[in-house]
Amino acid sequence: MTQWAMTQWARALKRDVHAVYLAARDPRTPWHVKALALAVAAYALSPIDLIPDFIPVLGYVDDLLIVPLGIALVIRLIPADVMEEHRVLAAMAQQRPASLAAAVVIVLLWIASAVLAGWWLYPTT
């Protein structure tokens, strides 16, 4: 598999994770599929893995197998018209540029938090 094909696959998977999240919030999706979709999307977006990544080979099994298989299962369970609608919405969301202002605000909040933590932890004598 070429690097271009892998990049396209990763982008499609990212779009589908977002689409599954959106479809899980749609009233046309059955409740049991919503529960499974939210669980899969939460696991895919969570920094906590079932198998930690520092374990050689096995650490990436969940990233390479569990998440794509969970997404595929949920996609098969969601009604086709609902999934297609949310894939379009997720693709449009990927096209939007990131907000530079929001990034600046977040960086400033982290800097302010670090300064306050340093001020609080530094002993004043």
DRENDO-1510 file (C-alpha; in Angstrom, 1 decimal, always signed):
<recs>
REC; n; res; u; v; w
REC; 1; MET; +0.0; +0.0; +0.0 .
REC; 2; THR; +1.4; +3.4; -1.0 .
REC; 3; GLN; +1.7; +6.3; +1.3 .
REC; 4; TRP; -0.9; +8.2; -0.7 .
REC; 5; ALA; -3.4; +5.3; -0.3 .
REC; 6; MET; -2.7; +5.0; +3.4 .
REC; 7; THR; -3.2; +8.8; +3.8 .
REC; 8; GLN; -6.6; +8.5; +2.0 .
REC; 9; TRP; -7.6; +5.6; +4.1 .
REC; 10; ALA; -6.7; +7.5; +7.3 .
REC; 11; ARG; -8.7; +10.5; +6.1 .
REC; 12; ALA; -11.7; +8.4; +5.3 .
REC; 13; LEU; -11.5; +6.7; +8.6 .
REC; 14; LYS; -11.3; +10.0; +10.4 .
REC; 15; ARG; -14.3; +11.2; +8.4 .
REC; 16; ASP; -16.3; +8.1; +9.2 .
REC; 17; VAL; -15.5; +8.4; +13.0 .
REC; 18; HIS; -17.0; +11.9; +12.9 .
REC; 19; ALA; -19.9; +10.7; +10.7 .
REC; 20; VAL; -20.6; +7.9; +13.2 .
REC; 21; TYR; -20.6; +10.4; +16.0 .
REC; 22; LEU; -23.1; +12.6; +14.1 .
REC; 23; ALA; -25.3; +9.6; +13.1 .
REC; 24; ALA; -25.4; +8.4; +16.8 .
REC; 25; ARG; -27.0; +11.7; +17.6 .
REC; 26; ASP; -29.6; +11.4; +14.8 .
REC; 27; PRO; -33.2; +10.4; +15.9 .
REC; 28; ARG; -33.5; +8.1; +12.8 .
REC; 29; THR; -30.7; +5.9; +14.2 .
REC; 30; PRO; -32.0; +3.0; +16.4 .
REC; 31; TRP; -31.1; +3.4; +20.1 .
REC; 32; HIS; -28.9; +0.2; +20.3 .
REC; 33; VAL; -26.9; +1.4; +17.3 .
REC; 34; LYS; -26.6; +4.8; +18.9 .
REC; 35; ALA; -25.1; +3.2; +22.1 .
REC; 36; LEU; -22.6; +1.1; +20.0 .
REC; 37; ALA; -21.7; +4.1; +17.8 .
REC; 38; LEU; -21.1; +6.4; +20.8 .
REC; 39; ALA; -18.9; +3.7; +22.4 .
REC; 40; VAL; -16.9; +3.2; +19.2 .
REC; 41; ALA; -16.5; +6.9; +18.5 .
REC; 42; ALA; -15.5; +7.5; +22.2 .
REC; 43; TYR; -12.9; +4.7; +22.1 .
REC; 44; ALA; -11.5; +5.9; +18.8 .
REC; 45; LEU; -11.1; +9.5; +20.0 .
REC; 46; SER; -10.0; +8.6; +23.5 .
REC; 47; PRO; -6.3; +8.8; +24.4 .
REC; 48; ILE; -6.7; +5.7; +26.6 .
REC; 49; ASP; -6.2; +2.4; +24.7 .
REC; 50; LEU; -7.4; -1.1; +25.5 .
REC; 51; ILE; -3.8; -2.2; +24.9 .
REC; 52; PRO; -1.2; +0.5; +25.7 .
REC; 53; ASP; +0.9; +1.6; +22.6 .
REC; 54; PHE; +4.2; +1.0; +24.4 .
REC; 55; ILE; +3.7; -2.8; +24.2 .
REC; 56; PRO; +5.5; -3.9; +21.0 .
REC; 57; VAL; +3.2; -4.9; +18.2 .
REC; 58; LEU; +0.2; -5.6; +20.3 .
REC; 59; GLY; +0.0; -2.0; +21.3 .
REC; 60; TYR; -1.1; -1.0; +17.9 .
REC; 61; VAL; -3.6; -3.8; +17.4 .
REC; 62; ASP; -6.5; -1.7; +18.7 .
REC; 63; ASP; -5.6; +1.2; +16.5 .
REC; 64; LEU; -5.2; -1.0; +13.4 .
REC; 65; LEU; -7.9; -3.5; +13.9 .
REC; 66; ILE; -10.4; -2.8; +16.7 .
REC; 67; VAL; -11.3; +0.7; +15.8 .
REC; 68; PRO; -11.7; +0.1; +12.0 .
REC; 69; LEU; -13.7; -3.0; +12.7 .
REC; 70; GLY; -15.9; -1.2; +15.2 .
REC; 71; ILE; -16.5; +1.6; +12.7 .
REC; 72; ALA; -17.3; -0.9; +10.0 .
REC; 73; LEU; -19.8; -2.7; +12.2 .
REC; 74; VAL; -21.6; +0.5; +13.2 .
REC; 75; ILE; -21.7; +1.8; +9.6 .
REC; 76; ARG; -23.4; -1.5; +8.6 .
REC; 77; LEU; -26.0; -1.0; +11.4 .
REC; 78; ILE; -26.8; +2.6; +10.6 .
REC; 79; PRO; -29.4; +3.2; +7.9 .
REC; 80; ALA; -27.6; +3.9; +4.6 .
REC; 81; ASP; -29.4; +7.2; +3.9 .
REC; 82; VAL; -28.5; +8.5; +7.4 .
REC; 83; MET; -24.9; +7.4; +7.1 .
REC; 84; GLU; -24.5; +9.1; +3.7 .
REC; 85; GLU; -26.0; +12.3; +5.0 .
REC; 86; HIS; -23.6; +12.4; +7.9 .
REC; 87; ARG; -20.6; +11.4; +5.8 .
REC; 88; VAL; -21.2; +14.6; +3.7 .
REC; 89; LEU; -21.5; +16.7; +6.9 .
REC; 90; ALA; -18.3; +15.2; +8.3 .
REC; 91; ALA; -16.5; +15.8; +5.0 .
REC; 92; MET; -17.6; +19.4; +5.0 .
REC; 93; ALA; -16.3; +19.8; +8.6 .
REC; 94; GLN; -12.9; +18.5; +7.5 .
REC; 95; GLN; -12.8; +21.1; +4.8 .
REC; 96; ARG; -13.2; +24.0; +7.2 .
REC; 97; PRO; -10.0; +25.8; +8.2 .
REC; 98; ALA; -8.9; +25.5; +11.8 .
REC; 99; SER; -9.5; +28.7; +13.8 .
REC; 100; LEU; -6.2; +30.5; +14.5 .
REC; 101; ALA; -7.9; +32.7; +17.1 .
REC; 102; ALA; -9.1; +29.6; +19.0 .
REC; 103; ALA; -5.6; +28.2; +18.9 .
REC; 104; VAL; -4.1; +31.4; +20.3 .
REC; 105; VAL; -6.7; +31.5; +23.1 .
REC; 106; ILE; -5.9; +27.9; +24.1 .
REC; 107; VAL; -2.1; +28.5; +24.0 .
REC; 108; LEU; -2.6; +31.7; +26.2 .
REC; 109; LEU; -4.7; +29.7; +28.6 .
REC; 110; TRP; -2.0; +27.0; +29.0 .
REC; 111; ILE; +0.7; +29.7; +29.5 .
REC; 112; ALA; -1.5; +31.5; +32.1 .
REC; 113; SER; -2.1; +28.1; +33.8 .
REC; 114; ALA; +1.6; +27.3; +33.9 .
REC; 115; VAL; +2.5; +30.8; +35.3 .
REC; 116; LEU; -0.2; +30.5; +38.0 .
REC; 117; ALA; +0.9; +27.0; +38.9 .
REC; 118; GLY; +4.5; +28.2; +39.1 .
REC; 119; TRP; +3.5; +31.2; +41.2 .
REC; 120; TRP; +1.5; +28.9; +43.6 .
REC; 121; LEU; +4.2; +26.3; +43.8 .
REC; 122; TYR; +7.2; +28.6; +44.1 .
REC; 123; PRO; +7.9; +29.2; +47.8 .
REC; 124; THR; +7.8; +32.9; +48.7 .
REC; 125; THR; +10.2; +33.8; +51.5 .
</recs>
